[in-house]
Amino acid sequence: MIEAIARFFNQRLAHDDTASSATDERRLLLATAALLVEVMRSDAVLDERERERVLAALRRHGGLGEDEAVELVALADEASRKANDYYQFTSLVNRHYGQQEKVRIIEMMWQVAYADGVISAHERHLMRRIADLLHVLHGDYVAAQRRAREATGRAGIAPGRQPPA
């Protein structure tokens, strides 16, 4: 697993393997991808709209091409399935990102959650838990959720409700 991740970053994303900041950025991108994948996986049914939202966020946030984003999602999915908890991902984010970037990650996570039009109780719990682990202030958390809901066109859908048919 770790070899596959290292190979991916070395082949696809490596700019300067000797620089520790490049390594940190790669690990941070994987951590971000794993958190987005956790939201995607939190539903009982895997929805392609959520997967597409994860890929779009990684292309935008990580500057990845389509093939790189797809491969990173596969690696992040494997990493999150093998993880015992969220700490290995959130600790990287906490060490390397400031409050503004952490709020942006929460907003991206909410965009993934809203992609299918339904926010489950499990998704709400996951979002709150990750926000707490990232030390995101409640006001910032609520604002990120609102921006994500508006950005995904779900402004009229209350969390936990089905969109009108």
GROMACS elastic network, one bead per residue, 0.5 to 0.9 nm:
[ bonds ]
;  ai    aj funct       b0    kb
    1     4     6  0.51012   500
    1     5     6  0.63872   500
    1     6     6  0.86637   500
    1    75     6  0.80764   500
    1    78     6  0.78333   500
    1    79     6  0.75966   500
    2     5     6  0.51171   500
    2     6     6  0.61024   500
    2     7     6  0.84768   500
    2    79     6  0.87642   500
    3     6     6  0.50686   500
    3     7     6  0.59658   500
    3     8     6  0.84856   500
    4     7     6  0.50728   500
    4     8     6  0.61011   500
    4     9     6  0.86890   500
    4    75     6  0.76738   500
    5     8     6  0.51048   500
    5     9     6  0.63035   500
    5    10     6  0.85467   500
    5    30     6  0.85419   500
    5    72     6  0.82596   500
    5    75     6  0.65236   500
    5    76     6  0.87960   500
    6     9     6  0.52632   500
    6    10     6  0.59851   500
    6    11     6  0.84574   500
    7    10     6  0.50867   500
    7    11     6  0.59104   500
    7    12     6  0.81776   500
    8    11     6  0.53458   500
    8    12     6  0.57021   500
    8    13     6  0.73786   500
    8    14     6  0.88450   500
    8    68     6  0.84352   500
    8    71     6  0.78288   500
    8    72     6  0.77953   500
    8    75     6  0.86859   500
    9    12     6  0.52999   500
    9    14     6  0.57193   500
    9    23     6  0.86660   500
    9    26     6  0.66861   500
    9    27     6  0.89986   500
    9    72     6  0.89465   500
   10    13     6  0.59940   500
   10    15     6  0.83461   500
   10    17     6  0.75090   500
   11    14     6  0.64506   500
   12    68     6  0.68502   500
   13    26     6  0.77224   500
   13    64     6  0.83485   500
   13    68     6  0.83433   500
   14    17     6  0.61449   500
   14    22     6  0.73643   500
   14    23     6  0.83319   500
   14    26     6  0.83384   500
   15    19     6  0.87231   500
   15    22     6  0.70889   500
   16    19     6  0.57066   500
   16    20     6  0.87359   500
   16    22     6  0.65730   500
   16    23     6  0.86593   500
   17    20     6  0.75839   500
   17    22     6  0.68756   500
   17    23     6  0.71278   500
   18    21     6  0.88644   500
   18    22     6  0.80159   500
   18    23     6  0.83878   500
   19    22     6  0.54662   500
   19    23     6  0.68177   500
   19    24     6  0.89233   500
   20    24     6  0.61175   500
   20    25     6  0.85756   500
   21    25     6  0.61175   500
   21    26     6  0.86284   500
   22    25     6  0.50821   500
   22    26     6  0.62918   500
   22    27     6  0.87466   500
   23    26     6  0.51206   500
   23    27     6  0.62712   500
   23    28     6  0.84974   500
   24    27     6  0.51696   500
   24    28     6  0.59790   500
   24    29     6  0.85204   500
   24    92     6  0.84261   500
   24    96     6  0.79960   500
   25    29     6  0.60380   500
   25    30     6  0.85937   500
   25    96     6  0.85245   500
   26    29     6  0.51032   500
   26    30     6  0.62927   500
   26    31     6  0.86278   500
   27    30     6  0.51020   500
   27    31     6  0.61526   500
   27    32     6  0.86391   500
   27    89     6  0.88367   500
   27    92     6  0.75744   500
   28    32     6  0.61302   500
   28    33     6  0.85004   500
   28    89     6  0.78804   500
   28    92     6  0.60584   500
   28    93     6  0.63016   500
   28    96     6  0.76269   500
   28    97     6  0.89003   500
   29    32     6  0.50750   500
   29    33     6  0.60862   500
   29    34     6  0.85421   500
   29    58     6  0.82134   500
   29    61     6  0.85807   500
   29    62     6  0.66559   500
   29    72     6  0.88660   500
   30    34     6  0.60389   500
   30    35     6  0.86552   500
   30    72     6  0.71352   500
   30    73     6  0.85239   500
   30    75     6  0.79907   500
   30    76     6  0.61532   500
   30    79     6  0.87327   500
   30    89     6  0.81516   500
   31    34     6  0.50465   500
   31    35     6  0.63288   500
   31    36     6  0.87384   500
   31    76     6  0.75730   500
   31    88     6  0.78065   500
   31    90     6  0.72119   500
   31    92     6  0.69510   500
   31    93     6  0.71748   500
   32    35     6  0.52237   500
   32    36     6  0.63591   500
   32    37     6  0.86568   500
   32    58     6  0.84986   500
   32    76     6  0.86712   500
   32    89     6  0.72421   500
   32    90     6  0.84087   500
   32    93     6  0.75324   500
   32   105     6  0.71249   500
   33    36     6  0.51142   500
   33    37     6  0.60975   500
   33    38     6  0.85900   500
   33    54     6  0.76162   500
   33    55     6  0.89311   500
   33    57     6  0.87908   500
   33    58     6  0.70047   500
   33    72     6  0.72504   500
   33    73     6  0.64475   500
   33    75     6  0.87918   500
   33    76     6  0.57265   500
   33    77     6  0.83061   500
   34    38     6  0.61115   500
   34    39     6  0.88416   500
   34    73     6  0.76101   500
   34    75     6  0.83401   500
   34    77     6  0.63591   500
   34    78     6  0.86838   500
   34    79     6  0.69184   500
   34    80     6  0.57000   500
   34    89     6  0.72079   500
   35    38     6  0.50329   500
   35    39     6  0.66759   500
   35    40     6  0.88773   500
   35    76     6  0.82974   500
   35    80     6  0.78989   500
   35    86     6  0.79501   500
   35    89     6  0.71729   500
   35    90     6  0.82351   500
   35   105     6  0.84814   500
   35   109     6  0.73601   500
   35   130     6  0.82520   500
   36    39     6  0.53442   500
   36    40     6  0.64769   500
   36    41     6  0.87965   500
   36    54     6  0.61336   500
   36    57     6  0.86838   500
   36    73     6  0.89019   500
   36    76     6  0.87201   500
   36   105     6  0.83049   500
   36   106     6  0.89873   500
   36   108     6  0.73909   500
   36   109     6  0.54336   500
   36   110     6  0.89459   500
   36   112     6  0.70267   500
   37    41     6  0.60221   500
   37    42     6  0.84545   500
   37    50     6  0.89252   500
   37    51     6  0.79444   500
   37    54     6  0.70163   500
   37    73     6  0.71032   500
   37    76     6  0.67368   500
   37    77     6  0.60207   500
   37    80     6  0.75166   500
   37   109     6  0.87124   500
   37   112     6  0.87039   500
   38    41     6  0.50854   500
   38    42     6  0.60055   500
   38    76     6  0.89265   500
   38    77     6  0.77669   500
   38    80     6  0.68183   500
   38    81     6  0.87680   500
   38   109     6  0.88425   500
   38   126     6  0.83579   500
   39    42     6  0.51001   500
   39    43     6  0.75703   500
   39    50     6  0.84624   500
   39   109     6  0.64693   500
   39   110     6  0.82045   500
   39   112     6  0.66823   500
   39   113     6  0.61863   500
   39   123     6  0.65829   500
   39   126     6  0.73440   500
   39   127     6  0.78367   500
   40    43     6  0.66408   500
   40    46     6  0.68628   500
   40    47     6  0.76228   500
   40    50     6  0.57315   500
   40    51     6  0.65260   500
   40    54     6  0.77516   500
   40   109     6  0.86744   500
   40   112     6  0.65338   500
   40   113     6  0.68774   500
   41    44     6  0.75934   500
   41    45     6  0.79787   500
   41    46     6  0.64267   500
   41    47     6  0.89094   500
   41    77     6  0.85302   500
   42    45     6  0.84320   500
   42    46     6  0.83909   500
   42   113     6  0.88155   500
   42   120     6  0.86619   500
   42   122     6  0.66488   500
   42   123     6  0.61133   500
   42   126     6  0.79231   500
   43    46     6  0.63729   500
   43    47     6  0.81496   500
   43   113     6  0.87751   500
   43   119     6  0.88759   500
   43   120     6  0.73032   500
   43   122     6  0.75231   500
   43   123     6  0.72309   500
   46    49     6  0.88447   500
   46    50     6  0.77110   500
   46    51     6  0.80446   500
   47    50     6  0.54904   500
   47    51     6  0.67137   500
   47    52     6  0.89277   500
   47   115     6  0.84711   500
   47   116     6  0.67282   500
   48    52     6  0.61348   500
   48    53     6  0.85640   500
   48   115     6  0.89977   500
   48   116     6  0.84405   500
   49    52     6  0.50775   500
   49    53     6  0.61897   500
   49    54     6  0.87275   500
   49   112     6  0.81039   500
   49   115     6  0.56347   500
   49   116     6  0.60671   500
   50    54     6  0.62832   500
   50    55     6  0.87060   500
   50   111     6  0.83319   500
   50   112     6  0.51215   500
   50   113     6  0.68820   500
   50   114     6  0.79429   500
   50   115     6  0.52328   500
   50   116     6  0.64151   500
   51    54     6  0.50917   500
   51    55     6  0.63011   500
   51    56     6  0.86501   500
   51    73     6  0.86644   500
   51   112     6  0.76739   500
   51   115     6  0.88043   500
   52    55     6  0.50698   500
   52    56     6  0.61104   500
   52    57     6  0.85878   500
   52   112     6  0.84945   500
   52   115     6  0.86674   500
   53    56     6  0.50602   500
   53    57     6  0.61285   500
   53    58     6  0.86479   500
   53   108     6  0.85279   500
   53   111     6  0.70813   500
   53   112     6  0.54661   500
   53   113     6  0.89938   500
   53   115     6  0.67989   500
   54    57     6  0.51767   500
   54    58     6  0.62852   500
   54    59     6  0.86726   500
   54    69     6  0.86945   500
   54    73     6  0.78194   500
   54   108     6  0.81037   500
   54   109     6  0.83004   500
   54   111     6  0.85754   500
   54   112     6  0.62375   500
   55    58     6  0.51968   500
   55    59     6  0.61778   500
   55    60     6  0.86361   500
   55    66     6  0.76444   500
   55    69     6  0.57305   500
   55    70     6  0.67008   500
   55    72     6  0.89216   500
   55    73     6  0.73014   500
   56    59     6  0.51159   500
   56    60     6  0.61745   500
   56    61     6  0.83969   500
   56    66     6  0.86764   500
   56    69     6  0.82189   500
   57    60     6  0.51378   500
   57    61     6  0.56615   500
   57    62     6  0.77718   500
   57   108     6  0.67021   500
   57   111     6  0.89090   500
   57   112     6  0.87496   500
   58    61     6  0.50591   500
   58    62     6  0.50642   500
   58    63     6  0.69734   500
   58    64     6  0.64514   500
   58    65     6  0.88320   500
   58    69     6  0.60823   500
   58    72     6  0.85726   500
   58    73     6  0.86251   500
   59    62     6  0.55205   500
   59    65     6  0.60635   500
   59    66     6  0.70333   500
   59    68     6  0.84550   500
   59    69     6  0.62640   500
   60    63     6  0.53999   500
   60    64     6  0.71907   500
   61    64     6  0.80068   500
   62    69     6  0.85501   500
   64    67     6  0.80356   500
   64    68     6  0.57340   500
   64    69     6  0.57434   500
   65    68     6  0.52742   500
   65    69     6  0.60911   500
   65    70     6  0.86569   500
   66    69     6  0.51877   500
   66    70     6  0.62199   500
   66    71     6  0.86882   500
   67    70     6  0.51613   500
   67    71     6  0.62073   500
   67    72     6  0.85533   500
   68    71     6  0.51747   500
   68    72     6  0.60336   500
   68    73     6  0.85764   500
   69    72     6  0.50360   500
   69    73     6  0.61098   500
   69    74     6  0.86447   500
   70    73     6  0.52076   500
   70    74     6  0.63974   500
   70    75     6  0.88157   500
   71    74     6  0.51251   500
   71    75     6  0.63200   500
   71    76     6  0.85961   500
   72    75     6  0.50069   500
   72    76     6  0.59256   500
   72    77     6  0.83656   500
   73    77     6  0.58942   500
   73    78     6  0.84978   500
   74    77     6  0.51031   500
   74    78     6  0.63044   500
   74    79     6  0.86454   500
   75    78     6  0.51142   500
   75    79     6  0.60900   500
   75    80     6  0.85701   500
   76    80     6  0.59674   500
   76    81     6  0.84312   500
   77    80     6  0.52167   500
   77    81     6  0.61305   500
   77    82     6  0.86898   500
   78    81     6  0.51574   500
   78    82     6  0.63217   500
   78    83     6  0.86645   500
   79    82     6  0.52496   500
   79    83     6  0.60842   500
   80    83     6  0.50436   500
   80    84     6  0.82646   500
   80    85     6  0.84016   500
   80    86     6  0.81776   500
   80    89     6  0.89175   500
   81    84     6  0.82353   500
   83    86     6  0.71756   500
   83    87     6  0.89265   500
   83    88     6  0.78084   500
   84    87     6  0.85348   500
   84    88     6  0.87525   500
   85    88     6  0.71236   500
   85    89     6  0.85129   500
   86    89     6  0.55212   500
   86    90     6  0.60870   500
   86    91     6  0.83765   500
   86   130     6  0.76550   500
   86   133     6  0.83369   500
   87    90     6  0.50197   500
   87    91     6  0.55226   500
   87    92     6  0.83084   500
   87   133     6  0.76990   500
   88    91     6  0.56028   500
   88    92     6  0.67266   500
   89    92     6  0.55352   500
   89    93     6  0.66163   500
   89    94     6  0.88623   500
   90    93     6  0.50117   500
   90    94     6  0.60178   500
   90    95     6  0.85365   500
   90   130     6  0.74944   500
   90   133     6  0.64445   500
   90   134     6  0.61018   500
   91    95     6  0.60804   500
   91    96     6  0.86231   500
   91   133     6  0.82024   500
   91   134     6  0.78686   500
   92    95     6  0.51776   500
   92    96     6  0.61937   500
   92    97     6  0.81658   500
   93    96     6  0.53829   500
   93    97     6  0.54265   500
   93    98     6  0.84021   500
   93   101     6  0.87082   500
   93   102     6  0.71525   500
   93   134     6  0.73239   500
   94    97     6  0.56768   500
   94    98     6  0.72921   500
   94    99     6  0.86183   500
   94   102     6  0.77540   500
   94   133     6  0.84798   500
   94   134     6  0.60369   500
   94   135     6  0.81035   500
   95    98     6  0.82711   500
   97   100     6  0.78422   500
   97   101     6  0.57262   500
   97   102     6  0.63349   500
   98   101     6  0.55733   500
   98   102     6  0.63430   500
   98   103     6  0.87925   500
   99   102     6  0.51150   500
   99   103     6  0.61720   500
   99   104     6  0.86314   500
   99   134     6  0.85043   500
   99   135     6  0.80800   500
   99   136     6  0.68888   500
   99   137     6  0.88043   500
  100   103     6  0.51890   500
  100   104     6  0.62959   500
  100   105     6  0.88507   500
  101   105     6  0.63379   500
  101   106     6  0.87621   500
  102   105     6  0.50780   500
  102   106     6  0.63960   500
  102   107     6  0.86585   500
  102   131     6  0.83132   500
  102   134     6  0.66569   500
  102   135     6  0.83900   500
  102   136     6  0.69420   500
  103   106     6  0.50370   500
  103   107     6  0.61818   500
  103   108     6  0.86774   500
  103   131     6  0.81834   500
  103   134     6  0.86391   500
  103   136     6  0.64534   500
  103   137     6  0.87071   500
  103   140     6  0.65573   500
  103   141     6  0.68341   500
  103   143     6  0.89702   500
  103   144     6  0.65798   500
  104   108     6  0.62100   500
  104   109     6  0.85817   500
  104   144     6  0.72552   500
  105   108     6  0.50330   500
  105   109     6  0.61466   500
  105   110     6  0.86176   500
  105   144     6  0.89870   500
  106   110     6  0.61951   500
  106   111     6  0.86331   500
  106   127     6  0.74168   500
  106   130     6  0.79601   500
  106   131     6  0.66760   500
  106   134     6  0.89662   500
  106   136     6  0.84413   500
  106   141     6  0.71094   500
  106   144     6  0.65522   500
  106   145     6  0.77552   500
  107   110     6  0.50502   500
  107   111     6  0.62446   500
  107   112     6  0.87700   500
  107   141     6  0.79444   500
  107   143     6  0.84769   500
  107   145     6  0.60130   500
  107   146     6  0.85754   500
  107   147     6  0.71482   500
  107   148     6  0.56615   500
  108   112     6  0.63961   500
  108   113     6  0.87232   500
  108   144     6  0.84110   500
  108   148     6  0.71066   500
  109   112     6  0.51503   500
  109   113     6  0.63216   500
  109   114     6  0.87412   500
  109   127     6  0.74665   500
  109   145     6  0.88978   500
  109   148     6  0.84691   500
  110   114     6  0.60676   500
  110   115     6  0.85101   500
  110   123     6  0.89228   500
  110   127     6  0.74676   500
  110   144     6  0.75488   500
  110   145     6  0.58415   500
  110   146     6  0.88565   500
  110   147     6  0.88461   500
  110   148     6  0.57129   500
  110   149     6  0.74299   500
  111   114     6  0.51424   500
  111   115     6  0.60889   500
  111   145     6  0.80392   500
  111   147     6  0.86664   500
  111   149     6  0.67912   500
  111   151     6  0.75479   500
  111   152     6  0.64160   500
  112   115     6  0.52204   500
  112   116     6  0.80255   500
  112   148     6  0.86654   500
  112   152     6  0.89466   500
  113   116     6  0.69526   500
  113   117     6  0.78716   500
  113   118     6  0.74596   500
  113   119     6  0.62864   500
  113   120     6  0.86059   500
  113   123     6  0.68658   500
  113   124     6  0.87861   500
  113   127     6  0.89364   500
  114   117     6  0.51104   500
  114   118     6  0.61824   500
  114   119     6  0.64032   500
  114   148     6  0.75128   500
  114   149     6  0.64767   500
  114   152     6  0.67016   500
  114   153     6  0.87670   500
  114   154     6  0.69340   500
  114   159     6  0.87024   500
  115   118     6  0.78305   500
  115   152     6  0.66052   500
  115   153     6  0.89745   500
  115   154     6  0.84015   500
  116   119     6  0.81828   500
  117   152     6  0.87835   500
  117   153     6  0.89812   500
  117   154     6  0.66029   500
  117   157     6  0.73196   500
  117   159     6  0.88174   500
  117   161     6  0.81561   500
  117   162     6  0.66819   500
  117   163     6  0.59787   500
  118   157     6  0.78988   500
  118   158     6  0.84007   500
  118   159     6  0.66841   500
  118   160     6  0.58577   500
  118   161     6  0.59315   500
  118   162     6  0.55182   500
  118   163     6  0.70536   500
  119   122     6  0.81544   500
  119   123     6  0.61098   500
  119   124     6  0.67764   500
  119   158     6  0.81316   500
  119   161     6  0.69537   500
  119   162     6  0.83315   500
  120   123     6  0.51238   500
  120   124     6  0.63543   500
  120   125     6  0.86394   500
  120   159     6  0.72888   500
  120   160     6  0.51646   500
  120   161     6  0.82194   500
  121   124     6  0.51006   500
  121   125     6  0.61578   500
  121   126     6  0.85969   500
  121   159     6  0.85103   500
  121   160     6  0.66885   500
  122   125     6  0.50612   500
  122   126     6  0.60881   500
  122   127     6  0.85547   500
  123   126     6  0.50319   500
  123   127     6  0.60360   500
  123   128     6  0.85572   500
  124   127     6  0.51684   500
  124   128     6  0.62027   500
  124   129     6  0.85395   500
  124   159     6  0.81502   500
  124   160     6  0.86410   500
  125   128     6  0.52585   500
  125   129     6  0.60681   500
  125   130     6  0.86363   500
  126   129     6  0.50822   500
  126   130     6  0.61118   500
  126   131     6  0.84593   500
  127   130     6  0.53146   500
  127   131     6  0.60586   500
  127   132     6  0.85602   500
  128   131     6  0.50710   500
  128   132     6  0.61144   500
  128   133     6  0.86429   500
  128   141     6  0.82150   500
  129   132     6  0.51288   500
  129   133     6  0.62496   500
  129   134     6  0.86619   500
  130   134     6  0.61177   500
  130   135     6  0.85136   500
  130   136     6  0.87313   500
  131   134     6  0.50633   500
  131   135     6  0.61131   500
  131   136     6  0.52147   500
  131   137     6  0.79095   500
  131   138     6  0.84317   500
  131   141     6  0.69681   500
  132   136     6  0.60467   500
  132   137     6  0.79586   500
  132   138     6  0.87330   500
  133   136     6  0.77946   500
  136   139     6  0.83902   500
  136   140     6  0.64937   500
  136   141     6  0.62839   500
  137   140     6  0.52927   500
  137   141     6  0.61425   500
  137   142     6  0.87633   500
  138   142     6  0.61796   500
  138   143     6  0.85516   500
  139   142     6  0.52265   500
  139   143     6  0.61562   500
  139   144     6  0.85803   500
  140   143     6  0.50454   500
  140   144     6  0.60254   500
  140   145     6  0.85397   500
  141   144     6  0.51718   500
  141   145     6  0.62398   500
  141   146     6  0.87172   500
  142   145     6  0.50734   500
  142   146     6  0.62186   500
  142   147     6  0.86957   500
  143   146     6  0.50699   500
  143   147     6  0.61715   500
  143   148     6  0.85623   500
  144   147     6  0.51634   500
  144   148     6  0.61061   500
  144   149     6  0.85464   500
  145   148     6  0.51565   500
  145   149     6  0.61115   500
  145   150     6  0.86353   500
  146   149     6  0.51105   500
  146   150     6  0.62018   500
  146   151     6  0.85397   500
  146   155     6  0.78353   500
  147   150     6  0.51501   500
  147   151     6  0.59682   500
  147   152     6  0.85756   500
  148   152     6  0.60991   500
  148   153     6  0.85406   500
  148   154     6  0.84000   500
  148   155     6  0.88573   500
  149   152     6  0.53882   500
  149   153     6  0.62988   500
  149   154     6  0.50196   500
  149   155     6  0.52946   500
  149   156     6  0.85885   500
  149   157     6  0.83009   500
  150   153     6  0.51686   500
  150   154     6  0.58961   500
  150   156     6  0.87417   500
  151   154     6  0.76284   500
  151   155     6  0.82847   500
  152   155     6  0.78645   500
  153   156     6  0.80245   500
  153   157     6  0.89628   500
  154   157     6  0.53584   500
  154   158     6  0.82715   500
  154   163     6  0.84046   500
  155   158     6  0.77689   500
  156   163     6  0.84580   500
  157   160     6  0.83433   500
  157   161     6  0.64340   500
  157   162     6  0.73531   500
  157   163     6  0.61801   500
  157   164     6  0.86601   500
  158   161     6  0.55899   500
  158   162     6  0.83029   500
  158   163     6  0.87544   500
  159   162     6  0.85481   500
  162   165     6  0.84892   500
